[in-house]
Structures are given as structure tokens and as C-alpha cells.
Amino acid sequence: MIAVTCEPLPLQARGGLEQLLHDAEAVLVLACSLGVSMVTDYTELPVLPALNTLFIGRESESGYFTEECAQCGDCVLADNAGICPIVHCAKGLFNGPCGGSVGGKCEVDPTLPCGWQMIYDRMIALGRLDDLMQVRPYKDWSKSLSGGARRMHIPVPLPPETTKEV
């Protein structure tokens, strides 16, 4: 067993991995897609995901999971007491509540807590309620996954031209 698959393996662990996989036909990875990709870097064996990564979240109770991060690329957790309004607000509202919650529950789904009520309550507990009054700049949604797969372009210099002698 490899305890952590989402970081590069130290040289010592790589040797242990080779021994562990000596007679294996494949590797089954119980981690997110990054873990599968990282293990693939260290073996020629087929690496199989044992789960489908749906979101970054945590188990709230046995068999129930709560999303915690939308991987938006422009994190606002520090501004909102560690609670992501993009994930915890059913409407994905970024600049405050919609005004439709009742008793701390979401108007879209009354079984869910209102994300902005959660933020408000935590800001009070932290003595930071005044921070919610700050006007925040527009969120840079260009890094968001909501528009499809993110793409990045890193310019690579062209090799120097070689001259052919005829």
C-alpha cells in the first residue's frame, strides 16, 4: 500500500513500490484522478481507478459526501471564513445571499443549509462580520471549470533554424 499518491514519491518509496508490484498484473488506486496519474508515472503496469472523482469533498456521514471545492481557480475561502459560496450556495452566488432562505435553510432545497447563512454565522464566531461589508473585485471566472476543460498555453521557443546545404 502507498499511503499518499497525490505527491511525487520519494526515491525510497519508489524502491518499495517496485518490490510491492513485482508479481502484480495491475495497480488499483483508491484515490482521485490525480493519484491515478501520479502512480502511472512510476510503473509500466496498467493503473486502474477504483473510483470516479466527482468533486473535492469530504464524507459528512457514512456513505454521504459533501462537496467542499469547485476548483474554480480563484479561491475565495479566506474572504468567507473557510466556506466556499460557490459550492455551498445552491445558486452559486458569489457576493452575498439571495434573500430567499428561511430559518437558515436554502430556498432551492430546504434540506440544505443556506451557504451564506453558514458564512455569516462563521464570520460572527470569528469576530470578522465587518469583513463581509468589504466590496470585493470581480471574480476571475476565466479559470473556472464551468466553461469546459481548462486549457493553458505556455509558449515554447522554436528551435533555431538549421540551414540545409544543397
Secondary structure, DSSP 4 states (H G I P E B T S, - for coil): --S--SSPPPHHHHHHHHHHTTT-S-EEE-S-HHHHHHHHTT-SS-EEESS----EEEEEETTEEEEEE---SS--GGGGTT--HHHHSTT--SSS--S--BTTB-SS-TTSBPHHHHHHHHHHHTT-GGGGGSPPPPP-GGG-GGGSS-------PPPPPPPPP-
